[in-house]
Amino acid sequence: MSIAALAGISGIDTTQGLTNCMDDEDLYTSVVGMFVDQLIDNVTQLNLAYEAQDWDNIGKIAHSIKGAAASVGAFEIQQSSATIEHASKQNDIDVITDNFASFITLISTTSAALKQNL
């Protein structure tokens, strides 16, 4: 995976991701690979929690995604995760339901683009 290819992916700030990884490109690409694997699992977990209307678990999963996204510089996923997490804490089901599909789409498209460049 090249850093230049990652930099071309919408919503990815490779400068921030590299900074978080002490400017170690090998470490960064390794962390991105783990992030992609985590996102694939998270989509399944989120969909199951959504079907069960387990709003608390959705918030916990979003919190986990938010932290991982921050570590790789995936700022769009980080922001969207924060919205879902906050809504869960506030028990604002309308915000969760209004944003859930776009959240899943963002995770899915970003993880696919990252995986393609692994």
Summary of the structure (lengths in Angstrom):
residues: 118
radius of gyration: 14.1
end to end distance: 4.6
largest distance: 41.4
contacts: 377
relative contact order: 0.18
helix: 81%
strand: 0%
